[in-house]
Amino acid sequence: MTESGFTGTVPLVRLIVKRDWLLLAAWAIVMIVLAAIVVASFGKLYPTPEALKEFADSVTGNTGEIALLGNVLSPTLGGITAWRLIMPAFIIGGLASLLAVIHYTRSEEETGRRELIDSTAIGQYAVLASALIVAFGVNLVIAIMSMLAFLGFGLPAAGSAALALSIGASGCLMAGVGAIAAQLAQNTGTARGIAGVVLAVAYILRVIGDGANLPLLSWLSFTGWMQQMRPFAGEQWWVLLLFVVSTVVLAVAAFSLHSKRDIDTGLLPQRPGPEHASAWLNSPLTLAWRLQKGMLLGWVAGYALIGLLIGYLANTVAEQLAANPQFMEYLKHLGGNATPADSFFTMGVMILGEITAAYALLATLKIQSEETESHAETVLSGPVGRLQWMAGHLAIALAGTVVVLLTFGICAGLTYGLSNGNAGMVILRVMAAVLAYVPAIWVIAGLAVALFGALPRFTLAAWAAFVGCLLLELAGELQLVSGVILDISPFTHVSKLLVSDLAILPMAALVVIALAFMAIGLAGFQRRDVD
């Protein structure tokens, strides 16, 4: 790599910031607000050292909580903030980082904008370098502002710095993962899938490592490194070197791989397709399935693994919950006299049900990428109507949501039910609980369709709405917002069937809202020009 290979990097960074400053700012603001909400809420709920210690004791030794969120390393406001913040910060920040790098590299090649850039005086590595610099820069801003937020709430300086740096460093590392994926894959979807699998594996390794008390597995996970920095619990600054070295290695490897491929190609071999399309592909629905099946199968595999793991842990967790009156008191808001196992499954279903909305958005917004890459124009130039084409992708997204959730329900219910000798009934109950999230997820997907059809320039606002719902749910869990505000989120109206009765009216209302959004989107796309 020579200096000339990076010619034009700074102008490209300026171009990205000028073009996408709003999205970049939203990314940073979401992360900073998330950090502030967590520390503010625990400070409000547990204002004394005694209350903080009581809460920490209720979590310590509970396998389910430890598996989902990690260990509480210090019974202080800072320690509990770190415990609650690290996992969501890793998932949200990591996803944003890898998606940003893939967008500014692989997506630019797919849309043809990369060829226009290369026609100017731009070095071979400038595009990749600018993408990484932007991602690193946003994560640096997040780290600095988060640290200031922690300090503003009176947390110790050393712990604030350690927690903020771990959040920023994990985002930078996932940006490196996204850079590698962009070189390996030939299209954006595959690159996202590769990077997403890495993120999921990192989380699952930590879940198993912490839940089963296998420290080696936790050390193999990036999220484990965040915890091992021990914010507010005797900081281990040397762990930061793991992030720095890994990020540098990933970045250097990405540049090396980039030099070994041509533009608009990937290093992973692509299987050549048949000379003529099969009759099975003669409809928009089957074409949409062909385009989206890889991502769907990846999510199904991931949810199957997580379901098996949660079902396996349920027995142990149920026993510990039953012996922990403080934690059972904490879970009462989930549903009165629910059994410990039902409470644990409800927590898992809540988390995965909301995450599944990310799949629904990715699948739904395939229509946007097909339009921007001019594939839609090619398809619509034949005997295919706009509504027919759009409905094909929408059907895969909506049905895929159901399949992903059912996979988790079957696998979790199977492993837990087999240990209790009542697998059939357990599977049915867990399946019903996860399917209750379908209407809320469809509302999020429907909003994306409405924006795509009626206001295409604001389509990505659907992601902002999704993240906003997650923040509202977190704020509601921590009792920071009123019920009226919390009702804005569709997830608030989901019936938690393992611990409460089915509320038909709210579920029906969510379905009606979702259908209305979709109708607006379909009608809008029918009238507007194709980009």
C-alpha positions as CSV (number, residue, x, y, z in Angstrom):
1,M,0.0,0.0,0.0
2,T,1.5,3.3,-1.1
3,E,0.6,6.8,-0.2
4,S,-0.8,7.4,-3.7
5,G,-3.4,4.6,-3.0
6,F,-5.1,6.9,-0.5
7,T,-5.2,10.0,-2.7
8,G,-8.6,11.6,-2.4
9,T,-9.5,10.1,1.0
10,V,-10.1,13.4,2.7
11,P,-12.5,14.8,0.0
12,L,-14.4,11.5,0.1
13,V,-14.8,11.8,3.9
14,R,-16.1,15.3,3.4
15,L,-18.5,14.1,0.8
16,I,-19.9,11.4,3.0
17,V,-20.3,13.8,6.0
18,K,-22.0,16.4,3.7
19,R,-24.3,13.9,2.1
20,D,-25.3,11.8,5.2
21,W,-24.7,14.2,8.1
22,L,-28.2,13.7,9.4
23,L,-27.9,9.9,9.5
24,L,-24.5,10.0,11.1
25,A,-25.8,12.5,13.7
26,A,-28.8,10.3,14.4
27,W,-26.5,7.3,14.9
28,A,-24.4,9.1,17.4
29,I,-27.4,10.7,19.2
30,V,-29.2,7.3,19.6
31,M,-26.1,5.8,21.3
32,I,-25.5,8.8,23.5
33,V,-29.2,9.0,24.6
34,L,-29.1,5.3,25.3
35,A,-26.2,5.7,27.6
36,A,-27.9,8.7,29.4
37,I,-31.2,6.9,29.8
38,V,-29.6,3.9,31.4
39,V,-27.5,5.8,34.0
40,A,-30.4,8.3,34.7
41,S,-32.9,5.6,35.2
42,F,-30.9,3.5,37.6
43,G,-30.0,6.6,39.5
44,K,-33.7,7.4,39.9
45,L,-34.9,3.9,40.7
46,Y,-32.1,3.1,43.2
47,P,-31.0,6.4,44.8
48,T,-29.1,4.9,47.7
49,P,-26.1,2.5,47.9
50,E,-28.3,0.1,49.9
51,A,-30.9,0.0,47.1
52,L,-28.2,-0.5,44.4
53,K,-26.6,-3.4,46.4
54,E,-30.0,-5.0,46.9
55,F,-30.7,-4.9,43.1
56,A,-27.2,-6.1,42.3
57,D,-27.7,-9.0,44.7
58,S,-30.9,-9.9,43.0
59,V,-29.1,-10.3,39.7
60,T,-25.9,-11.9,40.9
61,G,-26.1,-15.7,40.7
62,N,-29.1,-15.6,38.4
63,T,-28.0,-17.6,35.3
64,G,-30.7,-16.1,33.0
65,E,-29.8,-12.5,33.7
66,I,-26.1,-13.3,33.6
67,A,-26.5,-15.1,30.3
68,L,-28.5,-12.3,28.7
69,L,-26.6,-9.3,30.0
70,G,-23.5,-10.5,31.8
71,N,-22.3,-10.2,35.4
72,V,-22.7,-7.2,37.7
73,L,-19.1,-6.5,38.6
74,S,-19.8,-3.7,41.1
75,P,-22.9,-3.0,43.2
76,T,-22.7,0.7,42.4
77,L,-24.5,3.1,40.1
78,G,-21.6,2.9,37.6
79,G,-21.3,-0.9,37.9
80,I,-25.0,-1.5,37.3
81,T,-25.0,1.0,34.4
82,A,-22.2,-0.9,32.8
83,W,-24.0,-4.2,33.3
84,R,-27.2,-2.9,31.6
85,L,-25.6,-0.9,28.9
86,I,-22.9,-3.0,27.4
87,M,-25.1,-5.5,25.6
88,P,-27.5,-3.1,23.8
89,A,-24.7,-0.7,23.1
90,F,-22.7,-3.5,21.4
91,I,-25.6,-4.7,19.4
92,I,-26.9,-1.3,18.2
93,G,-23.5,0.3,17.8
94,G,-22.0,-2.8,16.2
95,L,-24.8,-3.1,13.7
96,A,-24.7,0.6,12.8
97,S,-20.9,0.5,12.3
98,L,-20.8,-2.6,10.1
99,L,-23.8,-1.5,8.1
100,A,-22.2,2.0,7.5
101,V,-19.0,0.6,6.2
102,I,-20.7,-1.9,3.9
103,H,-23.0,0.9,2.7
104,Y,-20.1,3.2,1.8
105,T,-18.1,0.4,0.1
106,R,-20.0,-2.6,-1.3
107,S,-23.3,-0.7,-1.9
108,E,-21.5,2.1,-3.7
109,E,-20.1,-0.5,-6.1
110,E,-23.5,-2.1,-6.7
111,T,-25.2,1.2,-7.5
112,G,-22.5,2.2,-9.9
113,R,-21.5,5.3,-7.9
114,R,-18.1,3.8,-7.3
115,E,-17.3,3.9,-11.0
116,L,-18.1,7.6,-11.1
117,I,-15.8,8.2,-8.1
118,D,-13.0,6.1,-9.7
119,S,-13.2,8.3,-12.9
120,T,-11.7,11.1,-10.8
121,A,-8.2,11.4,-9.2
122,I,-9.0,8.9,-6.5
123,G,-6.5,6.3,-5.1
124,Q,-7.2,2.6,-5.0
125,Y,-7.9,2.5,-1.2
126,A,-9.6,5.9,-0.8
127,V,-13.2,4.6,-0.8
128,L,-12.5,2.0,1.9
129,A,-10.3,4.3,3.9
130,S,-13.0,7.1,3.9
131,A,-15.7,4.6,5.0
132,L,-13.5,3.4,7.9
133,I,-12.6,6.9,8.9
134,V,-16.2,8.0,9.1
135,A,-17.2,5.0,11.1
136,F,-14.2,5.4,13.5
137,G,-15.0,9.1,13.8
138,V,-18.6,8.6,14.7
139,N,-17.6,6.0,17.3
140,L,-15.0,8.4,18.7
141,V,-17.7,11.1,19.1
142,I,-20.0,8.5,20.8
143,A,-17.2,7.6,23.2
144,I,-16.4,11.2,24.1
145,M,-20.0,12.3,24.5
146,S,-21.0,9.2,26.5
147,M,-18.1,9.7,28.9
148,L,-19.2,13.3,29.4
149,A,-22.8,12.1,30.0
150,F,-21.5,9.6,32.7
151,L,-19.4,12.3,34.3
152,G,-22.5,14.6,34.3
153,F,-24.4,12.1,36.4
154,G,-21.6,12.0,38.9
155,L,-20.0,8.7,38.0
156,P,-16.2,8.2,38.6
157,A,-13.9,9.5,35.8
158,A,-11.9,6.2,35.4
159,G,-15.0,4.0,35.1
160,S,-16.7,6.5,32.8
161,A,-13.8,6.5,30.5
162,A,-13.5,2.7,30.5
163,L,-17.2,2.2,29.7
164,A,-17.3,4.9,27.0
165,L,-14.1,3.6,25.4
166,S,-15.3,0.0,25.4
167,I,-18.5,1.2,23.6
168,G,-16.6,3.2,21.0
169,A,-13.9,0.5,20.5
170,S,-16.4,-2.2,20.0
171,G,-18.1,-0.1,17.3
172,C,-14.7,0.4,15.6
173,L,-14.0,-3.3,15.7
174,M,-17.3,-4.1,14.1
175,A,-16.6,-1.5,11.4
176,G,-13.5,-3.6,10.6
177,V,-15.6,-6.7,10.4
178,G,-17.9,-4.9,7.9
179,A,-14.9,-3.9,5.9
180,I,-13.7,-7.5,5.6
181,A,-17.2,-8.7,4.7
182,A,-17.5,-6.0,2.0
183,Q,-14.4,-7.5,0.3
184,L,-15.5,-11.1,0.5
185,A,-19.0,-10.7,-0.7
186,Q,-20.1,-9.7,-4.2
187,N,-23.3,-8.0,-3.1
188,T,-24.6,-5.9,-0.2
189,G,-26.9,-8.5,1.2
190,T,-24.3,-11.2,1.5
191,A,-21.8,-8.8,3.1
192,R,-24.4,-7.8,5.7
193,G,-25.1,-11.5,6.3
194,I,-21.5,-12.3,6.9
195,A,-20.9,-9.4,9.2
196,G,-24.2,-10.1,11.0
197,V,-23.2,-13.7,11.7
198,V,-19.9,-12.5,13.2
199,L,-21.8,-10.2,15.5
200,A,-24.3,-12.9,16.5
201,V,-21.6,-15.5,17.1
202,A,-19.8,-13.0,19.4
203,Y,-23.0,-12.5,21.4
204,I,-23.8,-16.2,21.6
205,L,-20.3,-17.1,22.7
206,R,-20.6,-14.6,25.6
207,V,-24.1,-15.9,26.5
208,I,-22.8,-19.4,26.7
209,G,-19.6,-18.4,28.4
210,D,-21.2,-16.3,31.1
211,G,-24.3,-18.5,31.5
212,A,-22.4,-21.8,31.8
213,N,-19.5,-20.2,33.6
214,L,-17.0,-20.9,30.8
215,P,-14.7,-17.8,30.9
216,L,-12.7,-18.9,27.9
217,L,-15.7,-18.6,25.7
218,S,-16.4,-15.1,27.1
219,W,-12.9,-14.1,26.3
220,L,-13.4,-15.2,22.6
221,S,-16.2,-12.7,22.3
222,F,-15.9,-9.0,21.7
223,T,-18.7,-8.4,24.2
224,G,-16.7,-10.3,26.7
225,W,-13.8,-7.9,26.2
226,M,-16.2,-5.0,27.0
227,Q,-17.0,-6.6,30.3
228,Q,-13.4,-7.5,31.0
229,M,-12.4,-3.8,30.9
230,R,-14.3,-3.9,34.2
231,P,-15.7,-0.3,34.2
232,F,-16.2,1.0,37.8
233,A,-14.9,-2.3,39.1
234,G,-11.1,-2.0,39.0
235,E,-10.5,-1.0,35.4
236,Q,-8.3,-3.3,33.2
237,W,-7.0,-0.8,30.7
238,W,-4.8,-3.4,28.9
239,V,-8.0,-5.0,27.5
240,L,-8.4,-1.9,25.3
241,L,-5.3,-3.1,23.4
242,L,-7.3,-6.1,22.3
243,F,-9.8,-3.8,20.6
244,V,-7.1,-1.6,19.1
245,V,-4.9,-4.5,17.8
246,S,-7.9,-6.4,16.4
247,T,-9.3,-3.3,14.7
248,V,-6.0,-2.5,13.1
249,V,-5.5,-6.2,11.9
250,L,-9.0,-6.2,10.4
251,A,-8.5,-2.9,8.7
252,V,-5.1,-3.9,7.2
253,A,-6.6,-7.2,6.1
254,A,-9.5,-5.4,4.4
255,F,-7.1,-3.2,2.5
256,S,-5.0,-6.3,1.5
257,L,-8.1,-8.2,0.3
258,H,-9.3,-5.1,-1.5
259,S,-6.1,-5.0,-3.6
260,K,-6.7,-8.6,-4.7
261,R,-10.1,-8.1,-6.3
262,D,-11.7,-6.2,-9.1
263,I,-14.4,-3.6,-8.7
264,D,-17.9,-5.0,-8.4
265,T,-16.6,-8.5,-7.5
266,G,-16.0,-10.4,-4.3
267,L,-13.3,-12.8,-3.2
268,L,-15.8,-15.5,-2.3
269,P,-16.5,-17.6,-5.4
270,Q,-19.9,-17.1,-7.0
271,R,-21.7,-20.1,-8.4
272,P,-22.7,-19.4,-12.0
273,G,-26.4,-19.4,-12.6
274,P,-28.1,-21.5,-15.4
275,E,-28.2,-20.1,-18.9
276,H,-31.9,-19.7,-18.8
277,A,-34.2,-19.0,-15.8
278,S,-36.4,-21.8,-14.6
279,A,-40.1,-21.6,-15.0
280,W,-40.2,-21.4,-11.2
281,L,-38.9,-17.9,-11.4
282,N,-41.6,-16.6,-13.6
283,S,-43.4,-14.6,-10.9
284,P,-42.3,-11.6,-8.7
285,L,-43.0,-13.7,-5.6
286,T,-40.5,-16.5,-6.5
287,L,-38.0,-13.9,-7.7
288,A,-38.3,-12.2,-4.3
289,W,-37.7,-15.5,-2.6
290,R,-34.6,-16.2,-4.7
291,L,-33.2,-12.8,-3.7
292,Q,-34.1,-13.0,0.0
293,K,-33.7,-16.6,0.9
294,G,-30.1,-16.3,2.0
295,M,-30.8,-13.7,4.6
296,L,-33.9,-15.5,5.8
297,L,-32.1,-18.8,6.2
298,G,-29.3,-17.0,8.1
299,W,-31.8,-15.5,10.6
300,V,-33.6,-18.9,10.9
301,A,-30.3,-20.6,11.8
302,G,-29.4,-18.0,14.3
303,Y,-32.8,-18.0,16.0
304,A,-32.7,-21.8,16.1
305,L,-29.4,-21.8,18.0
306,I,-30.6,-19.1,20.4
307,G,-33.8,-21.0,21.0
308,L,-32.0,-24.2,21.8
309,L,-29.7,-22.3,24.2
310,I,-32.5,-20.5,26.0
311,G,-34.6,-23.7,26.3
312,Y,-31.6,-25.5,27.7
313,L,-30.9,-22.7,30.3
314,A,-34.6,-22.4,31.3
315,N,-34.6,-25.2,34.0
316,T,-31.6,-23.8,35.8
317,V,-32.9,-20.3,35.6
318,A,-36.3,-21.2,36.9
319,E,-34.8,-22.9,40.0
320,Q,-32.7,-19.8,40.7
321,L,-35.6,-17.4,40.1
322,A,-37.8,-19.4,42.5
323,A,-35.2,-19.0,45.2
324,N,-34.7,-15.3,44.6
325,P,-37.6,-13.3,46.1
326,Q,-36.0,-9.9,45.1
327,F,-35.8,-10.8,41.5
328,M,-39.3,-12.3,41.4
329,E,-40.5,-9.0,42.8
330,Y,-38.7,-7.2,40.0
331,L,-40.4,-9.5,37.4
332,K,-43.9,-9.0,38.8
333,H,-44.7,-6.4,36.2
334,L,-44.4,-9.1,33.6
335,G,-47.4,-10.9,34.9
336,G,-48.5,-11.4,38.4
337,N,-48.4,-15.1,39.4
338,A,-46.3,-16.3,36.5
339,T,-44.0,-19.3,37.1
340,P,-40.2,-18.6,37.1
341,A,-39.8,-20.4,33.8
342,D,-42.6,-18.4,32.2
343,S,-41.0,-15.2,33.4
344,F,-37.6,-16.2,31.9
345,F,-39.1,-17.1,28.6
346,T,-41.1,-13.9,28.5
347,M,-37.9,-11.9,28.9
348,G,-36.2,-13.8,26.1
349,V,-39.3,-13.5,23.8
350,M,-39.4,-9.7,24.5
351,I,-35.8,-9.2,23.4
352,L,-35.9,-11.5,20.4
353,G,-39.4,-10.3,19.3
354,E,-38.2,-6.7,19.1
355,I,-34.9,-7.7,17.4
356,T,-36.9,-9.6,14.8
357,A,-38.2,-6.2,13.6
358,A,-34.7,-5.6,12.3
359,Y,-35.1,-8.6,10.0
360,A,-38.5,-7.3,8.9
361,L,-37.0,-4.0,8.0
362,L,-34.0,-5.5,6.1
363,A,-36.4,-7.8,4.1
364,T,-38.9,-5.0,3.4
365,L,-36.3,-2.5,2.3
366,K,-35.0,-4.9,-0.2
367,I,-37.4,-3.1,-2.5
368,Q,-35.5,0.1,-1.9
369,S,-32.1,-1.4,-2.9
370,E,-33.7,-3.1,-5.9
371,E,-34.9,0.4,-7.0
372,T,-31.7,2.3,-6.4
373,E,-29.6,-0.4,-8.2
374,S,-32.0,-0.2,-11.2
375,H,-33.0,-3.8,-10.9
376,A,-36.6,-2.8,-10.3
377,E,-36.7,-0.8,-13.5
378,T,-35.5,-3.8,-15.5
379,V,-38.2,-6.1,-14.0
380,L,-40.9,-3.5,-14.4
381,S,-40.1,-3.0,-18.0
382,G,-41.6,-6.5,-18.7
383,P,-45.1,-7.8,-18.1
384,V,-44.9,-7.2,-14.3
385,G,-47.0,-4.6,-12.5
386,R,-45.7,-2.3,-9.8
387,L,-48.0,-3.7,-7.2
388,Q,-47.3,-7.3,-8.1
389,W,-43.5,-6.7,-7.9
390,M,-43.7,-4.8,-4.6
391,A,-46.2,-7.3,-3.1
392,G,-43.8,-10.2,-3.8
393,H,-41.1,-8.7,-1.7
394,L,-43.5,-7.7,1.0
395,A,-45.0,-11.2,1.2
396,I,-41.5,-12.7,1.8
397,A,-40.8,-10.1,4.5
398,L,-44.1,-10.7,6.3
399,A,-44.0,-14.5,6.0
400,G,-40.3,-14.5,6.9
401,T,-41.0,-12.7,10.1
402,V,-43.4,-15.5,11.1
403,V,-40.9,-18.2,10.1
404,V,-38.1,-16.7,12.1
405,L,-40.2,-16.3,15.3
406,L,-41.7,-19.8,14.9
407,T,-38.2,-21.3,14.6
408,F,-37.2,-19.8,18.0
409,G,-40.4,-20.9,19.6
410,I,-40.1,-24.5,18.4
411,C,-36.5,-24.8,19.3
412,A,-36.8,-23.2,22.8
413,G,-40.0,-25.1,23.6
414,L,-38.4,-28.4,22.4
415,T,-35.3,-28.3,24.6
416,Y,-37.2,-27.0,27.6
417,G,-40.1,-29.4,27.1
418,L,-38.0,-32.5,26.6
419,S,-36.4,-32.0,30.0
420,N,-39.9,-31.7,31.6
421,G,-41.6,-34.5,29.6
422,N,-44.2,-32.1,28.2
423,A,-42.6,-30.9,25.0
424,G,-45.8,-30.6,22.9
425,M,-47.6,-28.2,25.2
426,V,-44.5,-26.2,25.9
427,I,-43.8,-25.7,22.2
428,L,-47.3,-24.6,21.6
429,R,-47.2,-22.0,24.4
430,V,-43.9,-20.6,23.4
431,M,-44.9,-20.5,19.8
432,A,-48.0,-18.5,20.7
433,A,-46.0,-16.1,22.8
434,V,-43.6,-15.3,19.9
435,L,-46.3,-15.0,17.3
436,A,-48.0,-12.4,19.5
437,Y,-45.2,-10.0,18.3
438,V,-46.0,-10.4,14.7
439,P,-48.6,-7.6,14.4
440,A,-46.2,-5.1,16.1
441,I,-43.3,-6.1,13.8
442,W,-45.7,-5.7,10.8
443,V,-46.4,-2.2,11.9
444,I,-42.7,-1.3,11.7
445,A,-42.4,-3.0,8.3
446,G,-45.6,-1.3,7.1
447,L,-44.2,2.1,8.1
448,A,-41.1,1.3,5.9
449,V,-43.4,0.5,3.0
450,A,-45.4,3.7,3.5
451,L,-42.3,5.8,3.4
452,F,-40.9,4.0,0.4
453,G,-44.0,4.4,-1.6
454,A,-45.1,7.9,-0.5
455,L,-41.9,9.6,0.7
456,P,-39.0,7.6,-0.8
457,R,-36.4,10.2,0.3
458,F,-37.3,9.4,4.0
459,T,-37.4,5.6,3.7
460,L,-34.5,5.2,6.1
461,A,-36.6,7.0,8.8
462,A,-38.2,3.6,9.4
463,W,-34.9,2.6,11.1
464,A,-35.1,5.7,13.3
465,A,-38.6,4.8,14.2
466,F,-37.5,1.2,15.1
467,V,-34.7,2.4,17.3
468,G,-37.0,5.0,18.9
469,C,-39.4,2.2,19.8
470,L,-36.5,0.3,21.4
471,L,-35.5,3.3,23.4
472,L,-39.1,3.9,24.5
473,E,-39.3,0.2,25.7
474,L,-36.1,0.6,27.7
475,A,-37.3,3.9,29.2
476,G,-40.6,2.3,30.1
477,E,-38.8,-0.7,31.7
478,L,-36.8,1.7,33.8
479,Q,-40.0,3.8,34.6
480,L,-38.7,7.0,33.0
481,V,-41.8,7.7,30.8
482,S,-45.5,7.7,31.3
483,G,-47.8,5.1,29.9
484,V,-49.2,7.6,27.3
485,I,-45.8,8.1,25.8
486,L,-45.0,4.4,26.0
487,D,-48.2,3.6,24.0
488,I,-46.5,5.1,20.9
489,S,-44.4,2.0,20.6
490,P,-46.3,-0.9,19.0
491,F,-44.4,-3.4,21.2
492,T,-46.2,-1.9,24.2
493,H,-49.5,-3.4,23.0
494,V,-48.2,-7.0,22.6
495,S,-49.9,-9.5,24.8
496,K,-47.3,-11.4,26.9
497,L,-49.1,-14.7,26.6
498,L,-46.9,-16.8,28.9
499,V,-47.8,-14.5,31.8
500,S,-51.0,-12.8,30.9
501,D,-54.2,-13.2,28.8
502,L,-54.6,-12.4,25.1
503,A,-55.8,-8.9,24.5
504,I,-57.5,-9.2,21.1
505,L,-58.4,-5.6,20.5
506,P,-54.9,-4.1,20.7
507,M,-53.6,-6.9,18.4
508,A,-56.3,-6.3,15.9
509,A,-55.6,-2.6,16.0
510,L,-51.9,-3.2,15.2
511,V,-52.9,-5.4,12.2
512,V,-55.2,-2.6,10.9
513,I,-52.4,0.0,11.3
514,A,-49.9,-2.2,9.5
515,L,-52.3,-2.9,6.6
516,A,-53.1,0.9,6.4
517,F,-49.4,1.7,6.2
518,M,-48.9,-0.9,3.5
519,A,-51.8,0.4,1.5
520,I,-50.4,3.9,1.6
521,G,-47.0,2.6,0.4
522,L,-48.5,0.5,-2.4
523,A,-50.7,3.4,-3.6
524,G,-47.8,5.9,-3.4
525,F,-45.5,3.6,-5.4
526,Q,-48.1,3.1,-8.0
527,R,-48.3,6.9,-8.6
528,R,-44.7,8.0,-8.3
529,D,-41.8,7.7,-10.7
530,V,-39.3,4.8,-10.4
531,D,-35.9,6.1,-9.4
